[in-house]
Amino acid sequence: EENNYTIVDVRTSEEYKESHVKKAINIPYDEINENVELDKEKTILVYCKSGRRSKVAYDQLTSLGYEVYDLGAYDSITLDKE
């Protein structure tokens, strides 16, 4: 559903600053824990450089009760980037 999702870039802040999906927020995968505050009413879309870190983030967020989709590798994502 339109605007009912949050895109999370789970790469490092340096990678995020170089380029990222438009409207994505940056939460490095190793900082995702029970203190992460995301809207549980929204679907969470995660991605990283190769797909390895987004899989870790997917598993962690799923275990915290979020509905999550793993978009995988940054270069394969066709969404607008900035």
HELIX and SHEET records of a PDB file:
HELIX    1   1 SER A   13  GLU A   18  1                                   6    
HELIX    2   2 TYR A   29  GLU A   31  5                                   3    
HELIX    3   3 ARG A   52  SER A   63  1                                  12    
HELIX    4   4 TYR A   74  SER A   76  5                                   3    
SHEET    1   A 4 ILE A  25  ASN A  26  0                                        
SHEET    2   A 4 TYR A   5  ASP A   9  1                                        
SHEET    3   A 4 THR A  43  CYS A  48  1                                        
SHEET    4   A 4 VAL A  68  ALA A  73  1                                        
END                                                                             
